[in-house]
Amino acid sequence: MTDVVFVAPGADVAESAVIGDGSKIWHLAQVREAAQLGENCIVGRGAYIGTGVEMGDNCKVQNYALVYEPAKLGHGVFIGPAVVLTNDTYPRAVAPDGSLKSADDWTAVGVTIHDGASIGARAVCIAPVTIGRWATVAAGAVVTRDVPDFALVAGSPARRIRWVGRAGVPLELRDGVWVCPATGAEYVEDGEELKEVHA
């Protein structure tokens, strides 16, 4: 049986947007032309999903988050309330001669967020950064460079302060191996990267 897509009254979803089964678009949200949302996604009140944005299955975009094109989100990505994913490296309203810039006067660059990553409330990700698998960006952080898989970053500019596992819980170092206290999963550090130990 196919789950229906729920679009709340007052939401604005372009006809050319592709919304996966089981997804919900809440009040005052806007999903622009050619956006592609996977199955079971949630777009909260007042959130904005830009033209051509790609989202995998099971993503959550919380209230008033701004996901500007051409952002790409993997599966299971969490975008907290009022998060901003930017798309203009050198923003200006006008050209050097003072004339109003048009859409043809700049090239949009996007933020890429890989599977399972979470972006905390009011964080800002400055395009074209990439957020690694299962990474966590702390609330209020300003991300100006790529974030490795399983990293917990915080501050402005954001810096890695811990490692986290798939459960989002900070890992504990035990006999040279990083262990998730919630799941028991083990990880090993390899230079600036963290890798899962598969049994």
N, C-alpha and C positions, 0 to 999 in steps of 0.2 A: 504494500500500500504506500502510495506517495504522500508525503507530508505537504501540506499547503504552505505557501509563503504568506506571512502576515505583514501587511503594510497598514500602519495606524493612520487614522484620519489626521490630516495635516502634514503627513510626510510627503516629500516630493521625490519621486523615483522616476527617472527618465525611462521612456519606452524602450530605448536601446540597451538599458542596463540588463545584465543577466544575473538573476538572483537564484541561488541554489535552494533545493527543497528544504523545508524546515526552518528557513531563515526568518528573522523578525526585524522589521524596520519600524522604529518607534517615532512618536510625535515630533514634529518639526525637524526631523532628520532630512538630509538631502543626499541622494545618490545620483551622481551625474551620468552623462551619456557614456555608453560603452564600458562602464564599470562592470567588473566580474566578481561576484561574491559566491563562494562555495556553499556547501550545504551546512545547515545549522549555525549560521552566523547571526550575531546580534549587533544591530546598530542602534545605539542609545539615542535618547532625546537630544535634539539639536546638533547631532554629529554631522560632519560633512565628509563625503567620500567623493573624491575628485574624478574627473573624466578619465576613463581608461584604467583606473586603479584596479589592481588584481589582488584578491584575497582568497586564501585557501579555505578548507572546511574548518568549522568549529572555532571561528575567530570571534572575539568580543571587542567591539569598539564602544567605549562607554560615553556617557553624556558629554556633549559639547567638544568632543575631540575633533581635530581637523586633520584629515588624511589627504594631503594634496598630491595630485598626479605628478609624475608617474610612479607612485609608491607601489611596492610589491610586498605583500605579506604572505608568509607560508601558512601551514596548517597550525591551528591551535594558538594563534597569536593573540595576546591580550594588550589592548590599548586603553589605558586608564582615562579617567575624566579629564577633559581640557588639555590633553596631549596635543602637541603640534608637530607634524612631520612636514618640514619645509620643502620648497622646490626651486628656489631662486638663489644662486650663489652670490650674485651681485645685485640685490634688489634696488630698483629705482622706479619712481612713478613717471619720471620724465627722462628724455634723452639729454645728452650734453647741451644741445641747443635750446633746451627748455620746452620742447614739444612733448605732448603726452605720448607715452610709450603704448604700443599695441601688443597684442599677443604674438605678433611676428617679430618683435624687437628683442626677444630673449629666448633662450632655450631652457626648458624645464628639466631639472635633474631630480631624481627620486631617491627616497630612503628605501632600503631593502631590509626586511626583517624576516629572519629564518624561523623554521618550525619551533613552536613552544616558547618563544621569547615573550617577555612581558615588559611593557613600558609603563612606569608609574605615573600617577596623577601629576598633571601640569609639567611633565618633562617636555623638553624640546629637542628634537633630533634634526640636526642641520645637514641637509642633503649635500653631497651624495653618500652619507655614511651607511654602513652595513652593520646590522645587529645580528650576532651569531645565534646558533641554535641554543635554546633553553637559557639564554642570558636574561638578566634582569637589570633594567634601568630604574634607579631609585626615583621616587617622587621628587619633582623639582629639578632634576638634573638637566644639564645642557650638554648634549652629546655632539662633539665636534670631530671625533675620529672613530674608526671602526671598533666594534666591541667583539671580543672573541667569544666562542661558544662557552657557555656555563659561567661567564663572568658576571659579577655584581658590580655595577659602576654607580658612582654617586658624585655629586658636586658640580661646580661650574668653573672650568670645563670638567666633564665627567672623567673620573679615573677609576681603575679597578681597585676595589677595597676587599673583596672576598671572592671565593668561588661558590657557586650554588649548583645543586643537582636538579634533576627533572621535577622534583617536588617544590622547587623554589626555596628550600631551606638552606641556609649557609652550611657548607661542608666542614667536617672536622678532620684534622690531620692526625692519623693514627699509624705509627710505624712506617712513615714515608708514603702512606696511601691516604687519599682524601675519601672520607666516608660520609654518606648522607645519613644523618641521625633519624630521618623519617622512614626511609626505605631500605637502608643497609647497602645500597648500591655503592660500588667503589669506582674511584677515578684516579688517574695518575697524571702528574704534571709533566709536560714535555716542553721545556723552554717557557714560552709565553702562552702555551696552550694547555688545555685540560682534556683528557681523553677518557672515555668510559672503559672500564674493565668488564669484558663480557665473559661470563662463566661458561 
